[in-house]
Amino acid sequence: MHTRSPADLSTARYALLRSFRRDGTPVDTPIWFGLDGDALLFRTKVGPKTRRLTAHRDVELTACDYRGRVRPGAMTVAGRATILSGADAERANRILRKRYGWQWNIVPLIKVPGITNVHQGLCVREKLSRARDRGVWADSVIVRVDVP
């Protein structure tokens, strides 16, 4: 494994996030992300992933496609995850929304073949509300991964 900087991910649209369970077992998840200087930002729903990141902050990221298939020759970036809150989370959410545009709040709400979508079960009224909501969703968090 080669360790590089977040800039190595700058041309990728998705990154494979490798987080670790308490027992050290790796769990891979494809994510959308944005870059903020020497850090990488992503949004996730509160749940198992946030518990893993709280218990074990070390993560690895590798460029991939939307299904998590690693790009040929992709380098791995190692870092430490921090769950953001308040103004820091809102600022990071703006960076992510700017990168992904209209898709940022729409794609997580619809069924996309071949991927698990954690928000697809919401009622139509809630989906419409979230599609218009420019802030961080109440059941989601923004995570910052700092690369040493």
C-alpha positions as MATLAB code, in Angstrom:
seq = 'MHTRSPADLSTARYALLRSFRRDGTPVDTPIWFGLDGDALLFRTKVGPKTRRLTAHRDVELTACDYRGRVRPGAMTVAGRATILSGADAERANRILRKRYGWQWNIVPLIKVPGITNVHQGLCVREKLSRARDRGVWADSVIVRVDVP';
ca = [
       0.000    0.000    0.000;
       1.292    3.453   -0.911;
       0.266    6.409    1.211;
      -0.281    9.692   -0.612;
      -2.098   12.997   -0.137;
      -5.776   13.815   -0.723;
      -4.713   15.463   -3.994;
      -4.310   11.931   -5.400;
      -8.107   11.645   -5.149;
      -8.840   15.014   -6.802;
      -9.867   13.527  -10.165;
     -12.075   10.825   -8.620;
     -15.801   11.271   -8.101;
     -15.980    8.501   -5.484;
     -13.631    7.141   -2.852;
     -13.685    3.784   -1.140;
     -13.706    4.490    2.586;
     -12.164    1.737    4.682;
     -13.172    2.076    8.321;
     -12.508   -0.486   11.029;
     -14.663   -2.293   13.563;
     -13.541   -2.460   17.197;
     -11.939   -5.851   16.507;
      -9.962   -4.400   13.571;
     -12.077   -5.929   10.786;
     -12.134   -3.533    7.793;
     -15.445   -2.323    6.338;
     -15.401   -0.748    2.861;
     -17.987    1.801    1.701;
     -17.981    3.937   -1.479;
     -18.567    7.626   -0.667;
     -18.922   10.980   -2.342;
     -16.332   13.388   -1.017;
     -14.914   16.868   -1.311;
     -11.443   18.222   -0.665;
     -10.712   20.996    1.805;
      -6.987   21.705    1.686;
      -5.201   18.656    3.086;
      -8.448   17.113    4.301;
     -11.244   15.102    2.745;
     -14.928   15.639    3.640;
     -17.932   13.354    3.330;
     -21.497   12.966    4.615;
     -22.871    9.820    6.194;
     -26.019    8.764    7.976;
     -25.732    8.350   11.752;
     -25.383    4.624   12.430;
     -22.818    1.832   12.270;
     -20.278    3.840   10.273;
     -20.329    6.756   12.707;
     -19.918    4.325   15.614;
     -16.911    2.762   13.858;
     -15.383    6.180   13.201;
     -15.849    7.190   16.834;
     -14.264    3.975   18.137;
     -11.436    3.822   15.574;
     -10.638    7.111   13.834;
      -7.997    5.716   11.452;
      -9.329    5.257    7.906;
      -8.057    4.610    4.400;
      -9.395    6.063    1.144;
      -8.869    4.898   -2.434;
     -10.372    6.198   -5.695;
     -13.205    3.963   -6.907;
     -16.411    3.893   -8.946;
     -19.928    4.266   -7.508;
     -20.071    0.552   -6.653;
     -16.790    0.608   -4.744;
     -14.620   -1.002   -7.426;
     -11.119    0.417   -6.942;
      -9.615    2.219   -9.931;
      -6.637    0.441  -11.506;
      -3.406    1.881  -10.105;
      -5.239    3.941   -7.481;
      -3.181    4.991   -4.465;
      -4.448    4.714   -0.903;
      -4.660    7.755    1.371;
      -4.544    7.134    5.127;
      -6.020    9.598    7.606;
      -7.886   10.254   10.852;
     -11.603   10.928   10.830;
     -13.388   13.538   12.922;
     -17.165   14.002   13.016;
     -17.872   17.705   12.579;
     -20.616   19.745   14.196;
     -22.030   23.263   14.137;
     -20.466   25.833   11.832;
     -17.676   23.437   10.788;
     -20.235   20.884    9.566;
     -22.272   23.542    7.732;
     -19.138   24.902    6.005;
     -18.094   21.382    4.953;
     -21.632   20.673    3.703;
     -21.411   23.764    1.464;
     -18.130   22.480   -0.014;
     -19.732   19.102   -0.765;
     -22.910   20.658   -2.197;
     -20.800   22.897   -4.447;
     -18.892   19.883   -5.787;
     -21.941   17.680   -6.488;
     -24.516   20.387   -7.341;
     -28.173   19.392   -7.652;
     -27.259   15.716   -7.139;
     -26.091   16.344   -3.544;
     -29.579   16.285   -2.036;
     -31.413   14.302   -4.718;
     -29.387   11.127   -5.356;
     -29.394    9.938   -1.703;
     -33.205    9.960   -1.800;
     -33.768    7.801   -4.894;
     -33.165    4.152   -5.719;
     -29.986    3.706   -7.742;
     -29.509    0.176   -9.146;
     -26.576   -1.654   -7.612;
     -26.074    0.486   -4.523;
     -27.536    0.586   -1.043;
     -29.420    3.810   -0.456;
     -30.065    4.489    3.222;
     -32.571    7.315    2.651;
     -34.826    5.720    0.020;
     -37.459    4.573    2.538;
     -38.528    8.085    3.545;
     -42.045    9.307    2.755;
     -42.496   11.609   -0.231;
     -43.070   14.689    1.954;
     -39.770   14.102    3.806;
     -37.913   13.483    0.522;
     -39.206   16.787   -0.887;
     -38.232   18.593    2.303;
     -34.707   17.165    2.202;
     -34.314   17.893   -1.509;
     -34.780   21.606   -0.680;
     -32.790   21.557    2.582;
     -29.364   23.145    2.090;
     -28.158   22.309    5.612;
     -26.869   19.126    7.220;
     -29.714   16.633    7.603;
     -30.697   15.817   11.188;
     -29.890   12.099   10.816;
     -26.592   12.715    9.022;
     -23.151   13.983    9.926;
     -20.250   15.463    8.034;
     -16.899   13.791    8.544;
     -13.472   15.351    8.014;
     -10.504   13.081    7.309;
      -7.179   14.747    8.056;
      -4.137   13.338    6.297;
      -0.886   13.605    8.278;
];
